[in-house]
């Protein structure tokens, strides 16, 4: 939440808490505990990211989804059976598994944006600004479903 506030200074603490709560509701078992002892043994280009890899190892994750790929080098993640994917890559993988569910998820996300509500074009523009070009291209093809 600290990074969300840093990257989006116009978002209030209350809004970041709401985002956190929504994320926790949307994803089953999102909280990882007991990873802290792993942090000192992890070496990453940015030491402030060690907790992310430690939590991924602790919960048996196979993917870290991040815009910050350069700080999660393949050679460091490989021994743990973990890969780092850009969010656009991850969404495209999910799309390949079930386009219907991906459209449904986008529709639900857009519907949850109420302050202010976004048109399909505004929603897609928001995703584009976040660097999700492939996702936007695919969703444009299914705009009537979102």
C-alpha positions as CSV (number, residue, x, y, z in Angstrom):
1,X,0.0,0.0,0.0
2,X,3.0,2.2,0.6
3,X,4.0,1.9,-3.0
4,X,0.5,2.5,-4.3
5,X,0.4,5.8,-2.3
6,X,3.9,6.7,-3.6
7,X,3.0,5.9,-7.2
8,X,-0.5,7.6,-7.0
9,X,-0.1,10.5,-4.5
10,X,-3.7,11.6,-5.2
11,X,-5.0,8.4,-3.6
12,X,-5.9,8.7,0.1
13,X,-4.9,6.3,2.8
14,X,-8.6,5.4,3.2
15,X,-8.7,4.6,-0.6
16,X,-5.6,2.4,-0.3
17,X,-7.1,0.5,2.6
18,X,-10.2,-0.1,0.5
19,X,-8.1,-1.3,-2.4
20,X,-6.3,-3.7,0.0
21,X,-9.6,-5.0,1.4
22,X,-11.0,-5.5,-2.1
23,X,-7.9,-7.4,-3.1
24,X,-8.1,-9.6,0.0
25,X,-11.7,-10.3,-0.8
26,X,-11.1,-11.0,-4.5
27,X,-8.3,-13.5,-4.1
28,X,-8.6,-16.5,-1.8
29,X,-5.9,-16.9,0.7
30,X,-4.0,-13.7,-0.3
31,X,-2.1,-13.2,2.8
32,X,1.2,-15.0,3.3
33,X,2.7,-15.3,6.8
34,X,5.9,-16.9,8.2
35,X,8.1,-15.7,5.3
36,X,10.2,-13.1,7.3
37,X,13.0,-15.5,8.3
38,X,13.7,-16.2,4.6
39,X,14.4,-12.5,3.7
40,X,18.0,-12.3,4.9
41,X,19.2,-15.1,2.7
42,X,17.7,-13.6,-0.5
43,X,19.8,-11.4,-2.8
44,X,17.9,-9.3,-5.3
45,X,19.0,-6.2,-7.3
46,X,16.7,-4.2,-5.0
47,X,16.9,-5.4,-1.4
48,X,13.5,-3.8,-0.7
49,X,11.9,-6.5,-3.0
50,X,13.3,-9.5,-1.0
51,X,10.1,-9.8,1.0
52,X,8.2,-10.5,-2.3
53,X,10.3,-13.4,-3.2
54,X,10.4,-14.7,0.4
55,X,6.6,-14.7,0.4
56,X,6.4,-16.4,-3.0
57,X,8.7,-19.1,-1.8
58,X,6.8,-19.5,1.5
59,X,3.5,-20.0,-0.2
60,X,4.7,-22.2,-3.1
61,X,3.9,-19.6,-5.8
62,X,5.2,-20.3,-9.3
63,X,4.7,-16.7,-10.6
64,X,5.4,-13.2,-9.3
65,X,3.3,-10.7,-11.2
66,X,5.1,-7.4,-11.4
67,X,5.8,-4.4,-13.6
68,X,9.3,-4.4,-12.0
69,X,10.8,-7.3,-13.9
70,X,14.4,-6.1,-13.8
71,X,14.5,-6.6,-10.0
72,X,13.4,-10.2,-10.3
73,X,16.1,-11.8,-12.5
74,X,15.4,-15.3,-14.0
75,X,18.6,-16.7,-12.7
76,X,17.7,-15.9,-9.1
77,X,14.1,-17.1,-9.3
78,X,14.8,-20.3,-11.3
79,X,16.1,-22.4,-8.3
80,X,12.8,-21.7,-6.6
81,X,10.7,-22.7,-9.6
82,X,9.3,-19.2,-9.8
83,X,9.1,-16.8,-12.8
84,X,8.3,-13.1,-12.9
85,X,5.7,-12.0,-15.4
86,X,4.6,-8.5,-16.5
87,X,0.9,-8.1,-15.6
88,X,0.1,-7.9,-19.3
89,X,1.8,-11.3,-19.9
90,X,0.0,-12.8,-16.9
91,X,-3.4,-11.6,-18.1
92,X,-2.8,-12.9,-21.6
93,X,-1.9,-16.3,-20.1
94,X,-5.2,-16.2,-18.2
95,X,-7.0,-15.1,-21.4
96,X,-5.5,-18.2,-23.2
97,X,-7.0,-20.4,-20.5
98,X,-10.5,-18.9,-20.6
99,X,-11.4,-15.8,-22.6
100,X,-14.9,-15.9,-21.2
101,X,-13.6,-15.7,-17.6
102,X,-11.1,-13.0,-18.5
103,X,-14.0,-10.9,-20.0
104,X,-16.1,-11.6,-17.0
105,X,-13.3,-10.4,-14.7
106,X,-12.8,-7.2,-16.7
107,X,-16.6,-6.6,-16.6
108,X,-16.7,-7.1,-12.9
109,X,-13.7,-4.8,-12.3
110,X,-15.2,-2.1,-14.5
111,X,-18.5,-2.4,-12.7
112,X,-16.8,-2.0,-9.3
113,X,-15.3,1.4,-10.4
114,X,-18.1,3.7,-9.2
115,X,-16.4,6.9,-8.2
116,X,-16.5,7.8,-10.9
117,X,-18.0,5.0,-13.1
118,X,-16.1,4.4,-16.3
119,X,-17.3,3.8,-19.8
120,X,-15.7,1.0,-21.7
121,X,-13.5,3.4,-23.5
122,X,-12.4,5.1,-20.3
123,X,-11.8,1.8,-18.6
124,X,-9.6,0.6,-21.6
125,X,-7.7,3.9,-21.6
126,X,-7.0,3.4,-17.9
127,X,-5.6,-0.1,-18.5
128,X,-3.6,1.3,-21.4
129,X,-2.0,4.0,-19.1
130,X,-1.0,1.2,-16.8
131,X,0.9,-0.5,-19.5
132,X,-1.5,-3.3,-20.4
133,X,-1.4,-2.9,-24.2
134,X,-2.1,-6.5,-25.1
135,X,-4.9,-6.7,-22.6
136,X,-6.5,-3.6,-24.0
137,X,-6.2,-4.9,-27.6
138,X,-7.9,-8.1,-26.7
139,X,-10.6,-6.5,-24.6
140,X,-11.4,-4.0,-27.4
141,X,-12.3,-7.1,-29.5
142,X,-14.9,-7.9,-26.8
143,X,-15.9,-4.4,-25.7
144,X,-19.6,-5.4,-25.8
145,X,-18.9,-8.0,-23.1
146,X,-17.3,-5.7,-20.7
